[in-house]
């Protein structure tokens, strides 16, 4: 028996021909494709080391379990090269996931071998992920994200064009109210938040880069912009974080009067200590400060069981 990454291992009852179990081969231990194999079983998604017995056979991708058997071949036997060629012919049906993995790996100057070592996977399987339509397990994605110093969300593309939070909810979620001190901690000292304002056309929300100085939320904007409309009114300011991998997250809502920072020393201090420039670019030298009179938050986490 000789397998390629992505082949399916099917185990049938010798007496009835009924499929008992099948899984995807995600790891080879010998270059010639002989057993044993790392198999991710379709019923449990668990990965185990398998030494196939006489009741097992292989299927190439695209075949349904039980429709055709993959004959074992001896090295150099007739048809071996053709079969290998057919398998390789689909090796460049790259998925979006594969392109993102390869792009990030190359951007960091990492070889496949080094990336695979960091992710604790076979280099051949990493090549398969980059070059084929693949459906790796969550554990594999977590290891790969760690190896590339990124997130599962980024590898899946969820952090660019798609809104967060589209993954499955926790089986037993718990929604907790946060006390003001924890809210202050989560606000941290800077980041990206959303300011809600009232305009002649109705309520509106805009994202802004912000700083926290002496419990005051401050952000830079331009006169006449949407965030500038917050000046002189009670304003809501919200920040949140979503962990797509674990289906957890939190949000903090600050409400208070917004004022224009006019003191020259205060403006200079904010500008000098700002950790990030406004992502939107342009001339944004107008500082707005919100001193919260209300600070509330919520967190979603697994329930204690």
Backbone as a ProteinNet text record, in pm:
[ID]
protein_1_A
[PRIMARY]
XXXXXXXXXXXXXXXXXXXXXXXXXXXXXXXXXXXXXXXXXXXXXXXXXXXXXXXXXXXXXXXXXXXXXXXXXXXXXXXXXXXXXXXXXXXXXXXXXXXXXXXXXXXXXXXXXXXXXXXXXXXXXXXXXXXXXXXXXXXXXXXXXXXXXXXXXXXXXXXXXXXXXXXXXXXXXXXXXXXXXXXXXXXXXXXXXXXXXXXXXXXXXXXXXXXXXXXXXXXXXXXXXXXXXXXXXXXXXXXXXXXXXXXXXXXXXXXXXXXXXXXXXXXXXXXXXXXXXXXXXXXXXXXXXXXXXXXXXXXXXXXXX
[TERTIARY]
84.9	0	88.1	61	137.4	38.9	53.8	-43.9	22.1	-61.8	-22.1	-98.9	-46.1	-120.6	-253.8	-359.6	-492.2	-571.5	-505.4	-580.3	-669.8	-773.8	-861.6	-833.9	-823.5	-808.2	-945.5	-991.2	-1123.9	-1108	-1174.3	-1170.6	-1308.6	-1314.2	-1441.2	-1443.6	-1564.8	-1580.9	-1549.1	-1456	-1422.5	-1541.3	-1633	-1744.9	-1853.3	-1887.5	-2001.4	-1961.9	-1840.9	-1800.3	-1852.8	-1911.7	-1967.4	-1856.3	-1858.6	-1757.3	-1776.2	-1671.1	-1677.9	-1621.6	-1519.9	-1457.6	-1375.2	-1363.8	-1275.2	-1215.7	-1102.6	-1035.1	-935.9	-886.2	-790.8	-648.7	-561.2	-420.1	-354.1	-309.4	-250.1	-101.1	-47.2	94.7	152.7	268.5	340.9	469.5	504.9	626.8	739	706.7	807.1	788.5	898.7	892.5	823.2	829.4	767.7	618.5	561.7	418.2	370.8	462.3	421.4	381.8	302.8	257.7	375.2	349.8	219.5	183.2	56.4	6	-55.6	-49.2	-127.8	-263.2	-369.6	-504.1	-595.4	-665.2	-768.4	-902.6	-966.4	-1089.7	-1207.1	-1293	-1405	-1512.1	-1520.9	-1627.9	-1592.7	-1465.4	-1427.2	-1332.8	-1273.3	-1173.4	-1044.2	-1032.7	-909.3	-805.3	-677.7	-566.7	-494.5	-477.5	-408.6	-308	-210.3	-112.2	-171.1	-174.3	-244.5	-150.6	-151.5	-88.1	-202.1	-237	-354.2	-342.2	-456.1	-463.6	-523.2	-555.7	-608.6	-747.7	-817.4	-952	-951.3	-833.1	-821.3	-778.7	-826.6	-780.8	-780.7	-720.2	-702.6	-792.3	-832.2	-906.9	-838.5	-826.8	-775.5	-882	-843.6	-943.6	-1041.3	-1170.4	-1272.1	-1356	-1304.9	-1381.7	-1459.7	-1577.4	-1655.5	-1608.5	-1607.9	-1567.2	-1646.3	-1572	-1636.9	-1661.6	-1629.5	-1660	-1549.9	-1426.7	-1316.6	-1199.8	-1127.3	-1014.8	-886	-794.7	-663.1	-570.1	-525.1	-441.5	-305.4	-251.4	-114.3	-21.4	90.9	183.3	323.5	396	536.2	617.7	730.4	816	851.7	827.3	861.6	755.5	644	539.4	472.8	415.9	350.5	236.5	223.6	114.3	147.9	256.6	288.4	313.5	390.7	420.3	296.1	206.7	84.9	-2.9	-15	-98.2	-41.9	91.7	152	131.8	140.3	121.7	-18.6	-117	-254.7	-274.5	-211.7	-225.9	-160.1	-43.5	26.5	-41.7	-122.1	-183.5	-275.5	-328.2	-415.5	-343.8	-210.3	-133.6	-133.5	-191.5	-188.4	-328.2	-425.3	-559	-557	-483.4	-458.3	-584.9	-608.2	-721.1	-681.3	-780.8	-751.2	-666.8	-698.5	-619.4	-474.9	-454.8	-319.3	-241.6	-308	-239.9	-200.8	-289.3	-256	-140.1	-139.8	-30.4	101.6	101.9	224.9	273.1	180.3	218.4	280.5	218.4	271.5	405	418	543.9	656.3	630	731.8	762	659.9	682.1	780.2	775.6	864.9	997.1	1013	1137.9	1157.5	1048.5	1056.7	1044.7	1123.7	1109	993.9	948.5	844	892.5	1018.6	1071.3	1072	1115.9	1120.3	979.5	887.7	749.7	685	708	651.1	707.9	837.5	897.5	832.5	811.4	749	605.6	536	394.5	377.4	489.3	486.3	403.7	435.1	369.6	473	437.2	527.8	537.4	658.3	671.2	583.2	567	483.2	337.7	292.1	154	137.9	239.2	233.5	227.6	306.8	301.5	162.1	101.8	-33.4	-133.2	-122.5	-212.8	-197.7	-74	-50.2	-94.5	-96.2	-116	-248.2	-327.4	-452.2	-569.5	-689.8	-809.3	-810.7	-788.3	-776.2	-867.6	-899	-984	-914	-807.1	-732.2	-815.1	-779	-848.3	-815.1	-896.1	-871.6	-736.9	-701.7	-572.4	-457.1	-469.7	-366.1	-354.5	-467.6	-465.7	-404.7	-435	-378.3	-226.5	-176.6	-31.5	32.8	-33.3	21.5	21.3	-86.4	-91.8	18.3	42.2	150	286	307	435	460	352.7	365.3	340.6	326.2	302.8	181.2	74.1	-49.3	-164.8	-285.8	-403.3	-476.3	-556.1	-639.8	-734.7	-787.2	-878	-809.9	-683.8	-612.4	-588.1	-551.5	-528.9	-657.2	-769.1	-898	-949.9	-885.9	-930.3	-1042.7	-1077	-1189.5	-1161.6	-1035.1	-1002.8	-988.1	-1016.6	-997.1	-1129.5	-1192.6	-1313.4	-1441.9	-1433	-1553.4	-1560.6	-1680.8	-1693.1	-1661	-1609	-1577.1	-1703.1	-1686.1	-1796.8	-1883.7	-1832.8	-1914.1	-1891.8	-1804	-1781.8	-1896	-1883.5	-1987.6	-1983.6	-2100.6	-2107.7	-2062.1	-2023	-1987.7	-2108	-2080.3	-2189.6	-2261.3	-2183.9	-2242.3	-2182	-2230.1	-2171.9	-2219.8	-2139.7	-2175.9	-2152.7	-2254	-2244.1	-2230.9	-2118.5	-2089.3	-2082.9	-2134.1	-2115.4	-1978.7	-1909.6	-1776.6	-1786.3	-1704	-1703.7	-1620.3	-1636.2	-1566	-1414.5	-1355.5	-1210	-1163.3	-1235.9	-1198.7	-1219.8	-1323.8	-1346.4	-1228.7	-1177.7	-1062.6	-941.1	-923.4	-810.2	-821.6	-940.9	-959.7	-946.7	-986.8	-964.5	-816.4	-734	-589.5	-551.3	-448.5	-400.4	-418.9	-446.2	-467.3	-524.3	-568	-623.1	-716.4	-814	-916.5	-1051.8	-1130.6	-1264.3	-1364.6	-1489.6	-1597.1	-1667.6	-1680	-1747	-1883.6	-1987.3	-2124	-2165.9	-2217.7	-2256.1	-2393.5	-2454.6	-2580.6	-2550.9	-2607.1	-2587.7	-2724.3	-2730	-2858.9	-2927.3	-2848.7	-2905.9	-2936.8	-2915.1	-2943.4	-2818.7	-2830.4	-2714.7	-2613.3	-2485.1	-2378.5	-2265.5	-2188.4	-2075.5	-1952.9	-1837	-1712.7	-1599.4	-1511.8	-1394.6	-1285.6	-1215.6	-1106.7	-993.6	-870.3	-757.8	-765.6	-744.4	-762	-647.3	-635.9	-543.6	-624.6	-571.7	-631.1	-526.5	-557.5	-465.9	-542	-497.7	-562.6	-712.5	-750.8	-891.5	-974	-909.9	-979.1	-948.8	-1051.9	-1035.7	-1015.4	-908.5	-878.3	-851.4	-900	-873.7	-854	-778.1	-752.7	-846.9	-891.2	-976	-956.3	-1040	-1030.9	-1160.2	-1153.8	-1275.6	-1372.3	-1499.5	-1601.1	-1618.6	-1535	-1547.4	-1658.7	-1696.7	-1801.3	-1763.1	-1641.5	-1608	-1606.4	-1577.8	-1574.2	-1711.8	-1818.2	-1954.2	-1982.1	-1891.6	-1911.9	-1892.2	-1815.3	-1780.7	-1906.7	-1915.5	-2025.8	-2148.2	-2137.2	-2254.9	-2212.1	-2309.3	-2282.2	-2260.3	-2153.4	-2111.2	-2087.3	-2120.1	-2091.6	-1965.6	-1877.9	-1753.1	-1740	-1717.1	-1717	-1590	-1536.9	-1426.4	-1463.1	-1409	-1436	-1324.1	-1321.5	-1228.7	-1303.8	-1278.9	-1342.6	-1233.7	-1237.9	-1146.6	-1220.6	-1196.1	-1267.2	-1236.7	-1114	-1074.4	-1153.1	-1168.8	-1233.1	-1378.5	-1430.4	-1569.2	-1597.9	-1501.3	-1515	-1489.1	-1522.9	-1495.3	-1550	-1523.1	-1571.2	-1597.2	-1673.7	-1698.2	-1708.4	-1664.6	-1670.8	-1736.7	-1830.4	-1900	-1877.1	-1819.9	-1798.7	-1892.9	-1959.2	-2050.5	-2012	-2002.6	-1966.5	-1958.9	-1943.5	-1937	-1805.2	-1814.7	-1696.3	-1664.2	-1537.4	-1496.5	-1375.5	-1358.5	-1241.3	-1124.4	-1009.4	-889.7	-824.7	-824.6	-772.5	-643.6	-616.4	-494.8	-371.6	-281.6	-166.3	-77.8	-55.2	28.8	-35.8	-167.8	-238.3	-233.3	-250.6	-243.2	-104.1	-1.9	135	164.6	117.1	142.3	72.7	-50.1	-121.6	-51.5	-7.4	57.4	190.5	268.2	400.4	391.6	288	277.7	184.2	128.1	38.5	115.9	62.5	132.2	109.9	2.7	-23.6	-77.1	-44	-102.7	-238.8	-331.3	-461.4	-444.3	-505	-490.3	-546.3	-641.9	-703.7	-614.7	-505.5	-410	-463.9	-389.5	-430.5	-402.4	-438.5	-419.1	-530.5	-495.5	-593.5	-532.8	-535.7	-471	-570	-698	-801.1	-819.7	-787.5	-801.5	-936.5	-1005.2	-1133.2	-1115.8	-1164.6	-1151.4	-1288.4	-1302.8	-1426.1	-1391.9	-1453	-1434.9	-1559.2	-1545.2	-1662.5	-1731.9	-1862.8	-1944	-2008.8	-2003.9	-2056.2	-1961.2	-1927.5	-1834.9	-1887.7	-1933.6	-1991.1	-1929.6	-1941.3	-1886.1	-1945.8	-1923	-1971.9	-1866.2	-1867.1	-1773.6	-1848.9	-1817	-1869.7	-1755.9	-1781.5	-1679.8	-1750.7	-1676.5	-1740.5	-1799.1	-1914.9	-1975	-1898.8	-1888.1	-1825.8	-1917.1	-1856.4	-1938.4	-1881.9
-119.1	0	123.6	215.1	339.4	456	552.2	661.2	794.7	893.8	1033.4	1113.4	1228.2	1316.8	1352.6	1347.5	1378.9	1257.5	1139.8	1017.9	984.5	907.3	862.4	715.2	684.8	547	496.2	390.2	333.5	194.2	170.8	39.9	-22.3	-141.3	-209.7	-344.7	-393.4	-528.3	-628.1	-719.4	-814.9	-900.7	-922	-1011.9	-944.2	-819.1	-752.6	-641.4	-591.4	-478.7	-346.2	-346.3	-224	-137.6	-7.2	82.6	99.7	73.2	90.1	225.1	273.8	399.8	451.2	583.6	639.6	768.7	806	927.8	974.6	1097.7	1158.1	1136.3	1096.8	1080.1	1217.6	1262.3	1395.6	1390.2	1270.1	1260	1129.9	1137.9	1021.1	1007.8	884.1	861	805.2	768.8	718.7	787.6	823.8	896.5	816.9	683.8	603.9	582.6	643	635.7	508.5	428.4	306.1	337.1	248	273.1	283.2	344.6	389	528.2	570.6	701.2	773.3	907.2	988.3	1011.8	966.4	971.7	1055.9	1151.6	1227	1164.5	1102	1027.2	1122.4	1089.7	1178	1180.6	1076.3	1072.9	1150.4	1149.7	1215.7	1333.6	1347.4	1449.5	1428.6	1317.9	1288.2	1236.4	1259.8	1214.3	1102.2	988.6	875.5	817.5	744.6	673.6	537.5	504.7	385.1	296.4	167.6	65	-13.5	17	-44.5	-197.4	-262.7	-407.7	-450.1	-579.4	-631.8	-579.6	-519	-467.8	-320.5	-264.9	-122.7	-105.9	1.3	37.3	188.5	236.9	380.3	430.7	558.2	628.7	761.3	796	927.6	1032.1	1161.3	1267.3	1271.4	1288.3	1296.2	1171	1057.9	934.6	926.2	867.2	843.2	713	704.2	580.7	462.1	357.4	234.5	226.4	331.4	326.4	262.7	278.1	220.3	197.9	94.3	61.9	106.9	155.4	195	76.6	11.7	-106	-71.6	-162.8	-146.6	-169.6	-96.1	-107.6	-132.6	-209.8	-230.9	-121	-82.5	17.2	-26	65.6	38.4	-37	-72	-146.3	-59.6	-122.8	-48.9	30.9	156.1	242.7	329.1	303.2	381.9	526.4	550.7	687.8	761.1	691.9	757.3	796.8	704.7	737.4	855.6	858.6	970.8	1098.3	1091.3	1210.7	1264.5	1174.8	1219.7	1290.8	1240	1304.1	1441.3	1451.1	1578.2	1680.8	1634.5	1730.1	1826.3	1787.3	1877.2	1951.2	1949.7	2002.6	2153.1	2222.2	2367.1	2426.2	2347.9	2399.3	2467	2577.8	2641.6	2704.9	2685.7	2748.8	2886.7	2966.4	3097.1	3078.8	2974.9	2947	2917.9	2833.3	2799.1	2919.9	3008.4	3129.3	3219.6	3231.6	3317.5	3259.4	3127.6	3063.4	3083.9	3057.5	3070.7	3215.6	3309.3	3450.5	3496.4	3459.4	3500.7	3433.2	3307.7	3237	3302.2	3333.3	3394.9	3537.3	3608	3744.5	3746.1	3642.7	3634.3	3566.3	3526.4	3463.9	3324.8	3252.2	3117.8	3012	2905.8	2792.6	2705.1	2617.7	2524.3	2435	2393	2303.7	2370.3	2496.6	2567.1	2592.7	2632.9	2657.9	2529.8	2419.8	2292	2249	2273.4	2237.9	2317.2	2447.7	2530.7	2487.3	2445.5	2407.2	2260.7	2189.2	2047.9	1964.9	1982.5	1903.3	1861.9	1766	1720.4	1826.8	1854.3	1950.7	1914.8	1785	1743.3	1784.3	1779.9	1820.5	1970.8	2048.1	2193	2224.5	2152.4	2171.7	2140.5	2036.1	2000.2	2110.9	2167.2	2275.1	2396.4	2426.8	2544.8	2524.7	2401	2375.5	2309.5	2271.9	2201.8	2267	2230.2	2262.9	2171.8	2226.8	2145.5	2198.2	2111.7	2147.7	2104.4	2175.5	2133.9	2150.5	2074.4	2082.5	2213.7	2247.7	2370.4	2363.4	2244.7	2230.2	2258.4	2211.8	2237.7	2386.6	2454.6	2598.6	2676.1	2634.7	2702.8	2688.5	2566.7	2545.6	2626.3	2630.5	2702.3	2852.8	2903.4	3046.1	3083.4	2997.1	3022.7	3023.6	2933.1	2926.5	3051	3113.8	3230.9	3361.7	3352.6	3472.4	3551.8	3479.3	3544.4	3477	3491.3	3434.5	3341.9	3252.4	3165.7	3250.3	3355.8	3444.8	3503.4	3545	3603.1	3498.7	3375.6	3270.8	3236.6	3243.2	3215	3333.3	3450.4	3568.3	3640.9	3603.5	3665.3	3804.8	3845.2	3975.3	4084.2	4055.8	4156.6	4204.2	4120.9	4164.3	4120.2	4024.7	3972.2	4019.3	4046.9	4087.2	3970.6	3999	3890.6	3831	3716.4	3654.4	3563.4	3513.6	3425.1	3278.3	3249.8	3111.6	3059	2933.4	2870.6	2924.3	2936.7	2981.6	2870.7	2907.2	2808.7	2720.6	2596	2504.5	2548.7	2596.9	2643.6	2780.8	2887.2	3020.1	3081.2	3172.8	3246.9	3394.8	3476.6	3620.7	3688.4	3758	3820.9	3972.2	4043.1	4187.8	4216.9	4316.3	4353.2	4472.7	4473	4587.9	4700.4	4824	4938.8	4922.2	4860.8	4845.2	4753.8	4645.2	4556.6	4624.9	4708.4	4784.4	4877.3	4942.5	5032	4953.3	4834.8	4751.4	4711.2	4674.3	4632	4748.3	4867.6	4985	5004.8	4961.1	4972.4	5117.5	5142.2	5278.7	5328.4	5239.6	5283.2	5167.7	5197.3	5095.4	5159.5	5082.2	5131.5	5110.9	5216.1	5209.1	5274.6	5277.2	5333.4	5443	5558	5670.1	5687.9	5698.4	5714.9	5860.2	5921.6	6063.1	6081.3	6194.6	6234	6336.9	6317.7	6409.8	6453.6	6557.1	6598.2	6486.6	6388.3	6277	6156.3	6171	6060.7	6010.5	5906.2	5853.4	5793.2	5801.2	5745.7	5697.2	5602.7	5544.9	5547.4	5584.3	5589.1	5529.5	5448.9	5396.5	5502.2	5506.9	5602.9	5536	5580	5543.1	5626.1	5564.7	5639.2	5613.8	5703.4	5691.7	5704.5	5648.8	5669.3	5735.7	5857	5933.8	5979.5	5933.9	5972.3	5946.4	5828.2	5784.9	5864.5	5942.9	6017.9	5952.7	5927.4	5871.9	5987.6	5985.2	6094.6	6038.1	6108.6	6068.4	6191.2	6172.3	6279.5	6269.7	6383.8	6386.2	6518.9	6547.8	6672.6	6751.2	6884.2	6965	6932.1	6921.4	6891.2	6743.3	6658.2	6513.9	6456.9	6333.2	6268.7	6257.4	6209.8	6201.9	6337.6	6446	6579.5	6623.4	6562	6597.8	6558.5	6479.9	6439.9	6556.3	6658.5	6769.1	6840.3	6859.6	6934.3	6852.5	6719.1	6636.2	6510.3	6448.1	6317.9	6217	6140	6053.6	5912.2	5815.9	5675.5	5633.6	5562.1	5514.3	5366.7	5281.6	5137	5074	4977.2	4894	4748.5	4658.3	4516.1	4432.4	4308.8	4210.7	4080	4011.6	3883.3	3781.1	3668.8	3558	3455.2	3458.9	3369.2	3222.8	3194.8	3057.1	2994.7	3069	3016.8	3059.6	3137.8	3187	3261.9	3342.8	3422.1	3568.6	3657.6	3798.4	3886.2	4016.7	4113.2	4245.8	4330.9	4466.6	4561	4684.4	4788.3	4911.5	4970.7	5090.6	5203.1	5312.2	5432.2	5541.7	5609.2	5719	5840.5	5955.3	6077.6	6195.9	6317.1	6436.4	6442.1	6483.4	6499.3	6647.6	6681.2	6821.4	6833.9	6949.8	6980.2	7014.6	6954.6	6984.9	7109.8	7219.3	7346.1	7390.1	7337.9	7377.3	7331.2	7424.5	7394.5	7287	7293.4	7193.6	7055.3	7049.9	6922.2	6863.3	6948.6	6902.8	6849.5	6922.4	6880.5	6747.4	6732.8	6608.9	6490.8	6509.4	6402.1	6363.8	6464.8	6438.6	6366.8	6410.4	6350.7	6207.1	6177.3	6044.4	5950.5	5996.5	5910.9	5790.6	5672.8	5550.6	5515.4	5564.9	5538.7	5665	5680.2	5787.4	5740.1	5831.2	5789.3	5707.4	5590.1	5501.8	5564.6	5654.3	5714	5817.7	5857.9	5951.2	6092.7	6178.1	6317.5	6401.9	6529.4	6623.9	6605.2	6550.9	6525.8	6571.7	6701.7	6761.3	6807	6776.2	6815.1	6701.9	6729.9	6629.7	6644.6	6531.9	6527.1	6435.7	6479.6	6402.1	6366.8	6242.6	6194.5	6148.5	6211.2	6165.9	6084.5	5951.7	5867.3	5894.6	5906.5	5910.9	5774.5	5688.6	5551.9	5459.8	5347.8	5252.5	5112.2	5045	4912.2	4818.5	4689.5	4592.6	4455.8	4371	4233.2	4141.6	4018.8	3917.7	3787.5	3723.6	3590.6	3491	3388.8	3287.5	3154.4	3043.2	2915	2910.2	2849.5	2835.4	2730.2	2751.3	2652	2529.5	2412.8	2290.2	2188.3
0	0	0	-94.3	-104.4	-113.9	-27.1	-18	-46.8	-78.4	-90.2	14.9	51.4	140.5	75	153.1	100.8	59.6	43	14.4	133.3	105	211.8	240.8	368.2	413.3	453.8	388.2	413.1	472.1	583.3	648.1	635.3	572.4	548	618.2	636.8	689.2	578.2	595.4	489.5	448.4	539.7	509.5	428	462.1	397.9	303.9	311.4	229.1	280	399.3	456.5	516	484.1	538.4	688.4	762.4	907.2	950.2	878.4	916.5	799.5	789.8	688.6	741.9	686.7	729.3	625.6	643.9	551	600.9	509.4	544.2	541.9	658.4	669.5	702.7	719.7	750.4	699.6	631.4	584	664.4	698.6	775.2	688.6	562.3	468.9	334.3	271.5	144.4	34.4	41.2	-64.6	-42.5	63.1	85.7	152.3	205	273.1	417.3	481	618.5	714.5	833.9	886.2	837.4	868.2	826.9	947.1	942.1	1034.8	969.4	1033	974.8	1062.8	999.7	1070.8	1035.9	1134.5	1111.6	1091.7	996.1	962.3	1070.1	1151.7	1251.2	1378.1	1416.9	1542.3	1521.7	1400.4	1366.9	1446	1521	1593	1494.7	1527.9	1444.4	1517.6	1448.2	1509.1	1410	1464.6	1383.6	1348.1	1217.1	1171.1	1089.9	1123.2	1041.9	975.6	849.8	787.6	780.9	806.6	796.3	663.1	649.5	522.7	488.6	587	560.6	521.7	493.1	459.3	313.9	250.8	117.2	101.9	-5.5	-27.9	-138.4	-126.7	-230.8	-258.6	-386.8	-422	-392.5	-370.9	-351.4	-467.6	-435.6	-540.1	-548.3	-496.5	-493.2	-364.5	-371.3	-250.4	-187.1	-54.3	10.4	-41.8	-81.8	-124.6	-273.1	-353	-495	-576.3	-532.4	-609.2	-515.7	-541.5	-456.2	-522.8	-440	-487.8	-471.2	-581.2	-566.5	-511.3	-430.6	-384.4	-502.5	-505.5	-617.3	-564.9	-639	-607.4	-671.7	-614	-676.7	-817.7	-913.2	-1050.8	-1126.3	-1060.7	-1129.2	-1232.5	-1336.1	-1443	-1385.7	-1430.3	-1388.5	-1270.9	-1199.5	-1082.3	-1117.7	-1221.4	-1261.2	-1305.1	-1377.6	-1424.4	-1308.8	-1211.7	-1096.4	-1021.7	-1002.5	-931.4	-1008	-1139.1	-1220.9	-1209.4	-1203.8	-1191	-1058.3	-954.5	-823.7	-823.9	-886.6	-886.6	-975.2	-1072.1	-1163.7	-1091.2	-972.6	-896.1	-786.8	-791	-678.2	-669.5	-768.4	-763.7	-758.8	-711.3	-686.5	-549.9	-542.5	-413.5	-358.8	-229.2	-163.1	-113.1	-70.9	-10.9	114.3	193.4	312.7	274.9	174.5	131.4	83.3	9.8	-38	78.4	177.9	292	372.4	390.7	464.3	390.5	259.6	181.6	177.8	162.3	156.2	287	400.2	529.5	557.6	520.8	541.2	461.3	335	249.9	294.6	343.6	391	507	590.7	705	672.3	544.9	504.5	560.6	585.5	642.9	534.1	546.4	457	504.1	415.7	457.1	570.3	560.7	663.2	799.9	805.9	933.2	985.6	897	938.9	990.4	919.5	961.6	1096.9	1118.4	1247.4	1359.7	1336	1438.7	1466.1	1361.5	1373.9	1412.8	1427.8	1465.6	1367.1	1237.9	1134.7	1030.3	948.4	843.1	734	682.1	571.6	452.5	427.4	314.5	336.6	461.5	487.9	473.7	515.1	494.9	345.9	266.3	121.1	68.1	121.4	78.9	113.3	234.7	274.7	183.7	144.2	61.5	-82.9	-130.8	-272.9	-308.3	-210.4	-238.3	-165	-206.8	-130.5	-9.3	108.7	229.2	338.4	432.6	546.3	674.6	714.5	832.8	959.2	1059.9	1188	1258.1	1358	1434.5	1505.3	1557.8	1625.6	1530	1405.4	1305	1276.7	1264.2	1236.7	1353.5	1474.8	1592.2	1592.7	1565.4	1560.7	1448.9	1333.7	1219.7	1243.9	1305	1337.3	1435.2	1533.9	1628.3	1561.8	1466.3	1395.4	1312.7	1263.7	1177.3	1252.6	1385.6	1467.3	1418.5	1387.4	1344.5	1417.1	1365.9	1430.5	1334.7	1391.9	1309.3	1225	1284.4	1212.4	1089.7	1103.8	991	882.2	921	821.7	747.2	817.6	753.4	673.1	689.8	617.5	684.7	809.7	877.8	928.1	932.5	987.9	884.2	756.4	652.1	594.6	514.5	444.8	514.2	605.7	669.7	814.5	864.2	1005.1	1096.4	1217.6	1310.3	1369.5	1434.1	1506.2	1423.4	1309	1226.2	1257.4	1353.5	1393.4	1478.6	1516	1597.4	1740.6	1800.8	1939.7	2032.7	2153.5	2254.7	2285.9	2318.8	2351.9	2479	2577.9	2704.3	2735.7	2670.9	2695	2825.7	2877.1	2997	2969.3	2993	2972.3	3107.4	3128.1	3256.1	3242.3	3342.4	3350.5	3412.8	3359.4	3408.5	3502.1	3606.3	3696.3	3635	3682	3621.5	3617.8	3720.5	3722.3	3610.2	3587.3	3477.4	3343	3333.6	3210.5	3181.6	3284.4	3266.4	3218.8	3274.9	3234.2	3088	3045.2	2906.9	2808.8	2852.8	2767.4	2740	2835.9	2824.2	2803.8	2722.6	2702.8	2560.6	2466.9	2329.3	2248.2	2127.6	2038.9	1937.7	1892.6	1800.5	1865.7	1875.1	1931.6	1838.4	1881.1	1799.3	1877.7	1814.8	1878.4	1811.8	1895.8	1845.8	1865.2	1759.7	1764.3	1701.5	1734.2	1671.2	1563.4	1446.7	1334.1	1282.3	1198.4	1140.3	1062.7	1016.3	941.4	1029.1	1160.1	1250.6	1320.1	1404.3	1475.2	1378.8	1417.6	1334.5	1424	1373.3	1446.7	1356.6	1414.1	1337.7	1419.8	1357.8	1429.6	1438	1551.3	1571.1	1648.6	1622.3	1708.4	1835.5	1950.2	2074.4	2171.4	2269.1	2381.2	2510.2	2619.1	2750.8	2838.3	2885.1	2969.3	3093.1	3209.8	3335.2	3331.3	3285.2	3277.3	3176.3	3092.9	2987.5	2852.9	2774.5	2640	2542.9	2466.5	2373.9	2234.8	2133.8	1995.9	1908.5	1800	1705	1586.4	1538.1	1420.3	1349.2	1252.5	1176.7	1193.7	1197.1	1207.4	1093.7	1128.4	1027.8	1000	1060.6	1039	1125.5	1098.7	1177.8	1325	1360.8	1504.2	1572.9	1497.2	1557.3	1605.8	1553.5	1594.4	1738	1799.6	1939.3	2035.3	1996.1	2085.5	2134.1	2267.4	2325.3	2357.9	2351.4	2379.9	2454.7	2519.2	2578.9	2466.5	2478.6	2369.3	2420.2	2337.5	2368.9	2292.8	2363.5	2304.5	2338.1	2237.3	2257.4	2201.7	2277.4	2230.5	2256.1	2175.8	2196.1	2136.3	2174.6	2120	2103.6	1990.9	1963.4	1934.8	2004	1980.3	1895.4	1763.5	1673.2	1705	1743.7	1767.7	1881.9	1990.2	2109.8	2123.5	2029.6	2034.3	2163.3	2205	2325.9	2292.3	2385.7	2361.1	2472	2457	2554.4	2485.1	2552.9	2502.6	2621.8	2600.9	2703.3	2642.3	2716.7	2671.4	2770.6	2720.7	2802.4	2753.9	2847.6	2813.8	2896.3	2830.1	2900.9	2806.4	2859.6	2776.2	2698	2573.3	2488.4	2476.9	2490.3	2480.2	2389.5	2333.8	2251.6	2343	2320.7	2399.3	2338.2	2415.7	2363.6	2432.7	2550.9	2621.5	2542.7	2514.1	2429.5	2489.7	2621.6	2686.2	2680.5	2699.5	2693.6	2552.7	2451.7	2312.9	2281.8	2326	2299.4	2368.4	2492.5	2565	2498.3	2454.2	2384.8	2255.1	2180.8	2051.8	2069.6	2169.7	2191	2240.6	2317.3	2377.8	2302.4	2190.9	2113	2058.6	2080	2039.6	1894.3	1835.1	1693.7	1628	1500.2	1421.2	1370.5	1343.7	1289.9	1162.4	1158.1	1042.7	915.5	930.1	811.6	745.2	813.4	752.8	744.2	676.9	659.2	781.8	772.6	883.2	986	1101.1	1206.4	1337.7	1359.6	1476.1	1582.3	1562.5	1658.3	1759.6	1886.8	1991.6	2061.9	2076.6	2148.1	2269	2384.8	2507.8	2562.8	2607.6	2670.1	2811.3	2911.9	3049.7	3087.6	3097.8	3119.7	3254	3248.7	3369.4	3394.8	3292.4	3303.6	3228.8	3291.8	3230.8	3258	3153	3168.1	3064	3090.8	2996.2	3015.9	2916.6	2922.8	2863.3	2909.6	2859.3	2832.6	2719.3	2688.4	2708.2	2789.8	2818.1	2839.9	2843.2	2869.7	3010.1	3023.8	3156.3	3236.1	3366.2	3454.5	3460	3436.1	3434.1	3532.4
[MASK]
+++++++++++++++++++++++++++++++++++++++++++++++++++++++++++++++++++++++++++++++++++++++++++++++++++++++++++++++++++++++++++++++++++++++++++++++++++++++++++++++++++++++++++++++++++++++++++++++++++++++++++++++++++++++++++++++++++++++++++++++++++++++++++++++++++++++++++++++++++++++++++++++++++++++++++++++++

